[in-house]
Amino acid sequence: MDSIKPTLYGTDWCPKTTGFKNYFQLIGIRYDYYNVEKDPEAEQAVKDMNGGKIKFPMVVVGEKKLKNPSIQDLNIALNSYGLLSQQTE
């Protein structure tokens, strides 16, 4: 499972994007981050996941694509891949 690394798509000005970045750092999970306003490929990836619309933040964990998830939803996805040793409520 070490090959699974969450991917976060968002923007630097979005408080939820910042919250997810901080959360990943707090729980010690390495992740990839793509700013949809600065990276055309990231923008297209988000459009592909959202039926042509830009909606963020998006978090992809393995096969799971989470549109603006709650922390609980994110924890469930992380835990399903063994990335979260202790689920937070």
Stockholm file with secondary structure:
# STOCKHOLM 1.0

chainA/1-89         MDSIKPTLYGTDWCPKTTGFKNYFQLIGIRYDYYNVEKDPEAEQAVKDMNGGKIKFPMVVVGEKKLKNPSIQDLNIALNSYGLLSQQTE
#=GR chainA/1-89 SS CTTCCCEEEECTTCHHHHHHHHHHHHHTCCCEEEETTTCHHHHHHHHHHTTTCCCCCEEEETTEEEESCCHHHHHHHHHHTTCCSSCCC
#=GC SS_cons        CTTCCCEEEECTTCHHHHHHHHHHHHHTCCCEEEETTTCHHHHHHHHHHTTTCCCCCEEEETTEEEESCCHHHHHHHHHHTTCCSSCCC
//
